[in-house]
């Protein structure tokens, strides 16, 4: 019987966000950004960090929003 799940595809994921999955824990995002988890919590409290979502009692980040947040705060224009 063929798998009819909308998530399964025969083509490999081409973007890193697709490879990582849609949601990330604070620990994963902290490792990706190279900051302590406590910094993410402080950013959440101050409203200056990447957008965060509550799933039940857990905090989760969308990788696409984390990448957009990083890109929006890029200090240098690398396309010179």
Secondary structure, 3 states (H helix, E strand, C coil): CCCCCCCCCCCCCCCHHHHHCCEECHHHHHHHHCCCHHHHHHHHHHCCCCCCEEECCEEEEEHHHHHHHHHHCCCCCCCC
